[in-house]
């Protein structure tokens, strides 16, 4: 029988503590429970909710995250909670009643790859998963993607981006990549190995109708573009997109303002919100367009930051 130990780790949120374990607790999922009713499949979470100061319970691969109400301070109760968890786990009590998958699997591998954006991890499959780029800012936008909806059920997932053969996941600071990368990778691999589609057929059909954009981001049809805009699109497609895709991101042409000679673009995936995106935009993309298009381009601006 496994012998569990607990290490208490602070997070960026003073209301949340992580209780790290020396053994894995779940197979390939993370769980979030807001109350005892939601925790019906987790005897461990149910027991924790009997503590009057527990607000939320997170159960991940190798840690239990607990969010408290303000009625107590963690310094006053963390040792007792850690001991309670050790006693529970070493008694070999059930943690989460996970459903075993019995369907026939498809041979697929997924590996995790860091990106220039520390908040984004890229998960690369050994086969194409989507024919175009799809970006989801929240679970409401993910109605056409069951995989994206499932990823948003992880409490730390902020945004999801698909392109070709990879998934870029943006996280909140509640978790560290070293704690959750393996669980995310396995979840994505299991989902794809079951033969499931990353996005619905209707979303794919819509994406094919908007060749400059994706299934969630409107874009001008190519036929409506003037010659300068089309030239910019061609440069972005040939020289810029492959580079940003390798970093887990994407760039979309939004518009060209002839009077100010400003090119407006949309950054997606790892490029959106990346600390180095401004440098890349100004010293990479803007410089390239100026060199290749002369005085037709004065500035490149990301309309989404």
VENNORJO-V198374 format. One record per residue. N is the residue number from 1. PHI is phi in radians with two decimals (NA if undefined). BURIAL is + if it has 16 or more other ideal C-beta (glycine too) atoms within 10 Angstrom, else -. Layout:
n=N phi=PHI burial=BURIAL
n=N phi=PHI burial=BURIAL
This chain:
n=1 phi=NA burial=-
n=2 phi=-1.15 burial=-
n=3 phi=-1.94 burial=-
n=4 phi=-1.61 burial=+
n=5 phi=-2.23 burial=-
n=6 phi=-2.14 burial=+
n=7 phi=-2.06 burial=-
n=8 phi=-1.52 burial=-
n=9 phi=-2.23 burial=-
n=10 phi=-1.30 burial=-
n=11 phi=-2.10 burial=-
n=12 phi=-1.21 burial=-
n=13 phi=-1.73 burial=-
n=14 phi=-1.12 burial=-
n=15 phi=-1.47 burial=-
n=16 phi=-2.04 burial=+
n=17 phi=-2.08 burial=+
n=18 phi=-1.83 burial=+
n=19 phi=-1.94 burial=+
n=20 phi=-1.40 burial=-
n=21 phi=-1.97 burial=+
n=22 phi=-1.59 burial=-
n=23 phi=-2.38 burial=-
n=24 phi=-1.25 burial=-
n=25 phi=-1.78 burial=+
n=26 phi=-2.25 burial=+
n=27 phi=-1.43 burial=-
n=28 phi=-2.65 burial=+
n=29 phi=-2.39 burial=+
n=30 phi=-1.96 burial=+
n=31 phi=-2.25 burial=+
n=32 phi=-2.25 burial=+
n=33 phi=-2.20 burial=+
n=34 phi=-1.62 burial=-
n=35 phi=-2.78 burial=-
n=36 phi=-1.20 burial=+
n=37 phi=-1.21 burial=-
n=38 phi=-1.18 burial=+
n=39 phi=-1.63 burial=+
n=40 phi=-1.09 burial=-
n=41 phi=-1.65 burial=-
n=42 phi=-2.27 burial=+
n=43 phi=-1.01 burial=-
n=44 phi=-1.13 burial=+
n=45 phi=-1.09 burial=+
n=46 phi=-1.04 burial=+
n=47 phi=-1.13 burial=+
n=48 phi=-1.13 burial=+
n=49 phi=-1.22 burial=+
n=50 phi=-1.26 burial=-
n=51 phi=-1.33 burial=+
n=52 phi=-1.15 burial=-
n=53 phi=-1.72 burial=+
n=54 phi=-1.47 burial=+
n=55 phi=-1.74 burial=-
n=56 phi=-2.48 burial=+
n=57 phi=-2.09 burial=+
n=58 phi=-1.97 burial=+
n=59 phi=-2.11 burial=+
n=60 phi=-2.04 burial=+
n=61 phi=-1.04 burial=+
n=62 phi=-2.31 burial=+
n=63 phi=-2.68 burial=+
n=64 phi=-2.04 burial=+
n=65 phi=-1.75 burial=+
n=66 phi=-2.18 burial=+
n=67 phi=-1.82 burial=+
n=68 phi=-1.87 burial=+
n=69 phi=-1.36 burial=-
n=70 phi=-1.38 burial=-
n=71 phi=-1.29 burial=-
n=72 phi=-2.41 burial=-
n=73 phi=-1.85 burial=-
n=74 phi=-1.06 burial=+
n=75 phi=-1.03 burial=-
n=76 phi=-1.46 burial=-
n=77 phi=-2.24 burial=+
n=78 phi=-1.09 burial=+
n=79 phi=-1.16 burial=-
n=80 phi=-1.16 burial=-
n=81 phi=-1.15 burial=+
n=82 phi=-1.04 burial=+
n=83 phi=-1.16 burial=-
n=84 phi=-1.10 burial=+
n=85 phi=-1.16 burial=+
n=86 phi=-1.04 burial=+
n=87 phi=-1.09 burial=-
n=88 phi=-1.14 burial=+
n=89 phi=-1.17 burial=+
n=90 phi=-1.31 burial=-
n=91 phi=-1.47 burial=-
n=92 phi=1.06 burial=-
n=93 phi=-1.38 burial=-
n=94 phi=-1.16 burial=-
n=95 phi=-1.72 burial=+
n=96 phi=-2.40 burial=+
n=97 phi=-1.45 burial=-
n=98 phi=-1.54 burial=-
n=99 phi=-1.42 burial=-
n=100 phi=-1.35 burial=-
n=101 phi=-1.54 burial=-
n=102 phi=-2.09 burial=-
n=103 phi=-1.24 burial=-
n=104 phi=-1.19 burial=-
n=105 phi=-1.63 burial=-
n=106 phi=-1.80 burial=-
n=107 phi=-1.19 burial=-
n=108 phi=-2.68 burial=+
n=109 phi=-2.13 burial=-
n=110 phi=-2.38 burial=+
n=111 phi=-2.19 burial=-
n=112 phi=-1.62 burial=-
n=113 phi=-2.41 burial=-
n=114 phi=-1.22 burial=-
n=115 phi=-2.17 burial=+
n=116 phi=-1.11 burial=+
n=117 phi=-1.61 burial=+
n=118 phi=-1.12 burial=-
n=119 phi=-1.58 burial=+
n=120 phi=-2.18 burial=+
n=121 phi=-2.05 burial=+
n=122 phi=-1.81 burial=+
n=123 phi=-1.99 burial=+
n=124 phi=-1.84 burial=+
n=125 phi=-1.67 burial=+
n=126 phi=-1.56 burial=-
n=127 phi=-2.69 burial=-
n=128 phi=-1.09 burial=-
n=129 phi=-2.06 burial=+
n=130 phi=-2.52 burial=+
n=131 phi=-1.57 burial=-
n=132 phi=-2.63 burial=+
n=133 phi=-1.40 burial=+
n=134 phi=-2.35 burial=+
n=135 phi=-2.11 burial=+
n=136 phi=-2.24 burial=+
n=137 phi=-1.46 burial=+
n=138 phi=-2.79 burial=-
n=139 phi=-1.20 burial=+
n=140 phi=-1.17 burial=-
n=141 phi=-1.33 burial=+
n=142 phi=-1.64 burial=+
n=143 phi=-1.10 burial=-
n=144 phi=-1.70 burial=+
n=145 phi=-2.42 burial=+
n=146 phi=-1.16 burial=-
n=147 phi=-1.11 burial=+
n=148 phi=-1.08 burial=+
n=149 phi=-1.06 burial=+
n=150 phi=-1.15 burial=+
n=151 phi=-1.15 burial=+
n=152 phi=-1.19 burial=+
n=153 phi=-1.28 burial=-
n=154 phi=-1.26 burial=+
n=155 phi=-1.11 burial=+
n=156 phi=-1.71 burial=+
n=157 phi=-1.40 burial=+
n=158 phi=-1.75 burial=+
n=159 phi=-2.51 burial=+
n=160 phi=-2.31 burial=+
n=161 phi=-2.37 burial=+
n=162 phi=-1.94 burial=+
n=163 phi=-2.81 burial=+
n=164 phi=0.89 burial=-
n=165 phi=-2.03 burial=-
n=166 phi=-2.51 burial=+
n=167 phi=-2.14 burial=+
n=168 phi=-1.79 burial=+
n=169 phi=-2.02 burial=+
n=170 phi=-1.75 burial=+
n=171 phi=-2.05 burial=+
n=172 phi=-1.44 burial=-
n=173 phi=-1.40 burial=-
n=174 phi=-1.16 burial=+
n=175 phi=-2.34 burial=+
n=176 phi=-1.82 burial=-
n=177 phi=-1.04 burial=+
n=178 phi=-1.12 burial=-
n=179 phi=-1.58 burial=+
n=180 phi=-2.14 burial=+
n=181 phi=-1.04 burial=+
n=182 phi=-1.11 burial=+
n=183 phi=-1.16 burial=+
n=184 phi=-1.13 burial=+
n=185 phi=-1.03 burial=+
n=186 phi=-1.18 burial=+
n=187 phi=-1.12 burial=+
n=188 phi=-1.10 burial=+
n=189 phi=-1.09 burial=+
n=190 phi=-1.08 burial=+
n=191 phi=-1.08 burial=+
n=192 phi=-1.25 burial=+
n=193 phi=-1.15 burial=+
n=194 phi=-1.35 burial=-
n=195 phi=1.45 burial=-
n=196 phi=-1.40 burial=-
n=197 phi=-1.47 burial=+
n=198 phi=-1.19 burial=+
n=199 phi=-2.34 burial=+
n=200 phi=-1.26 burial=-
n=201 phi=-1.10 burial=-
n=202 phi=-1.15 burial=-
n=203 phi=-1.19 burial=+
n=204 phi=-1.14 burial=+
n=205 phi=-1.07 burial=-
n=206 phi=-1.15 burial=+
n=207 phi=-1.11 burial=+
n=208 phi=-1.19 burial=-
n=209 phi=-1.43 burial=-
n=210 phi=-2.15 burial=+
n=211 phi=-1.09 burial=-
n=212 phi=-1.69 burial=+
n=213 phi=-2.19 burial=+
n=214 phi=-2.33 burial=+
n=215 phi=-1.31 burial=+
n=216 phi=-2.17 burial=+
n=217 phi=-2.05 burial=+
n=218 phi=-1.07 burial=-
n=219 phi=-2.65 burial=+
n=220 phi=-1.21 burial=+
n=221 phi=-1.09 burial=-
n=222 phi=-1.04 burial=-
n=223 phi=-1.13 burial=-
n=224 phi=-1.55 burial=-
n=225 phi=-1.48 burial=+
n=226 phi=-1.36 burial=-
n=227 phi=-1.06 burial=-
n=228 phi=-1.15 burial=-
n=229 phi=-1.08 burial=+
n=230 phi=-1.12 burial=+
n=231 phi=-1.12 burial=+
n=232 phi=-1.10 burial=+
n=233 phi=-1.03 burial=+
n=234 phi=-1.08 burial=-
n=235 phi=-1.16 burial=+
n=236 phi=-1.07 burial=+
n=237 phi=-1.14 burial=-
n=238 phi=-1.45 burial=-
n=239 phi=-1.91 burial=-
n=240 phi=-1.71 burial=+
n=241 phi=-0.99 burial=+
n=242 phi=-1.04 burial=-
n=243 phi=-1.23 burial=-
n=244 phi=-1.25 burial=+
n=245 phi=-1.13 burial=+
n=246 phi=-1.13 burial=-
n=247 phi=-1.71 burial=+
n=248 phi=1.49 burial=+
n=249 phi=-2.27 burial=+
n=250 phi=-2.71 burial=+
n=251 phi=-2.29 burial=+
n=252 phi=-2.09 burial=+
n=253 phi=-1.28 burial=+
n=254 phi=-1.82 burial=+
n=255 phi=-2.93 burial=+
n=256 phi=-2.23 burial=+
n=257 phi=-1.73 burial=-
n=258 phi=-1.12 burial=-
n=259 phi=-1.12 burial=-
n=260 phi=-1.65 burial=-
n=261 phi=1.02 burial=+
n=262 phi=-1.79 burial=-
n=263 phi=-1.79 burial=+
n=264 phi=-1.76 burial=+
n=265 phi=-2.23 burial=+
n=266 phi=-2.03 burial=+
n=267 phi=-1.72 burial=+
n=268 phi=-2.26 burial=+
n=269 phi=1.08 burial=+
n=270 phi=-1.14 burial=+
n=271 phi=-1.28 burial=+
n=272 phi=-1.30 burial=+
n=273 phi=1.38 burial=+
n=274 phi=-1.26 burial=+
n=275 phi=-1.01 burial=-
n=276 phi=-1.65 burial=-
n=277 phi=-1.16 burial=+
n=278 phi=-1.11 burial=-
n=279 phi=-1.09 burial=-
n=280 phi=-1.08 burial=+
n=281 phi=-1.11 burial=+
n=282 phi=-1.40 burial=-
n=283 phi=-1.61 burial=-
n=284 phi=-1.94 burial=+
n=285 phi=-1.18 burial=+
n=286 phi=-1.10 burial=+
n=287 phi=-1.09 burial=-
n=288 phi=-1.08 burial=+
n=289 phi=-1.13 burial=+
n=290 phi=-1.10 burial=+
n=291 phi=-1.18 burial=-
n=292 phi=-1.57 burial=-
n=293 phi=-2.10 burial=-
n=294 phi=1.12 burial=-
n=295 phi=-1.43 burial=-
n=296 phi=-1.33 burial=+
n=297 phi=-2.15 burial=+
n=298 phi=-1.90 burial=-
n=299 phi=-2.74 burial=-
n=300 phi=-2.05 burial=+
n=301 phi=-2.21 burial=-
n=302 phi=-1.53 burial=+
n=303 phi=-1.26 burial=-
n=304 phi=-1.89 burial=+
n=305 phi=1.82 burial=-
